[in-house]
Amino acid sequence: MRRLVLVLLMVTIMISMAPRFVHAQEEGGAQLTKHDRAELFRRGAQLWPVYCAQCHSPRPPGDYAAYQWDVIIPHMRTLGNIPAADSNAILEYLKTGR
């Protein structure tokens, strides 16, 4: 019984930490080369109107500061059910496309 409680506790801890690991993998932007960032920017520029126009008028990159896009995009990703790779590309476009 004691072993079962210990295993359940460990599983609970691992499950609660999983989103942090996923987020860390999605944030892999620091290792991107200049060419990779340019490709991500181009892809984001293509995806931005596609996803954003489904619900509202897409906002130009200059409407918000880069740190504000860091808050807005994860929220919109949840609401729009946007895949992580696509939201990262859109975020790169919005943060650097001024």
C-alpha positions in Angstrom: 0.0 0.0 0.0 2.8 2.4 0.9 4.5 1.6 -2.4 1.3 2.4 -4.3 1.0 5.8 -2.6 4.6 6.6 -3.4 4.1 5.7 -7.1 0.9 7.7 -7.3 2.7 10.7 -5.8 5.5 10.5 -8.2 3.2 10.2 -11.2 1.2 13.2 -10.0 4.4 15.2 -9.7 5.6 14.2 -13.2 2.2 15.1 -14.7 2.2 18.5 -13.1 5.7 19.2 -14.4 5.0 18.1 -18.0 3.7 21.4 -19.3 7.0 23.1 -18.2 9.0 20.6 -20.3 6.7 21.0 -23.3 6.9 24.8 -23.0 10.7 24.6 -22.8 10.8 22.5 -26.0 8.6 24.9 -27.8 10.8 27.8 -26.7 13.8 26.5 -28.6 14.2 29.8 -30.4 17.5 30.6 -28.8 19.2 27.9 -30.8 17.9 29.0 -34.2 20.2 30.2 -36.8 19.7 33.5 -38.7 18.5 31.5 -41.7 16.0 29.5 -39.5 14.7 32.7 -38.0 14.1 34.1 -41.5 12.3 31.0 -42.5 10.2 31.1 -39.4 9.4 34.8 -40.0 8.3 34.0 -43.6 6.1 31.2 -42.4 4.6 33.3 -39.7 3.8 36.1 -42.2 1.9 33.5 -44.3 0.1 31.9 -41.3 -0.8 35.1 -39.4 -3.7 36.2 -41.6 -5.0 32.7 -42.0 -5.4 31.9 -38.3 -6.1 35.4 -37.0 -8.7 36.3 -39.6 -10.9 33.3 -38.6 -12.1 35.2 -35.6 -11.2 38.9 -36.0 -9.2 41.4 -38.0 -5.5 40.5 -37.8 -3.5 43.1 -35.9 -0.4 44.6 -37.5 2.9 43.7 -35.8 3.4 47.3 -34.7 0.2 47.4 -32.7 1.8 45.8 -29.7 5.3 45.6 -28.2 7.3 42.3 -28.4 6.6 41.5 -24.8 2.9 42.0 -25.3 2.9 39.6 -28.2 4.5 37.1 -25.8 1.3 37.2 -23.7 -1.2 37.6 -26.5 -0.1 34.7 -28.8 -0.3 31.9 -26.2 -3.8 33.1 -25.3 -4.8 33.2 -29.0 -3.2 29.8 -29.5 -5.5 28.3 -26.9 -8.6 30.0 -28.3 -7.8 29.2 -31.9 -6.4 25.7 -31.3 -3.3 26.7 -33.2 -0.4 24.1 -33.3 2.7 25.0 -31.4 4.9 25.3 -34.5 2.5 27.6 -36.2 2.0 29.8 -33.2 5.8 30.1 -32.8 6.1 31.2 -36.4 3.3 33.7 -36.0 5.0 35.0 -32.8 8.3 35.4 -34.6 6.6 37.4 -37.4 4.7 39.6 -35.0 7.7 40.3 -32.7 10.2 41.1 -35.5 7.9 42.4 -38.3 7.8 46.1 -37.4 
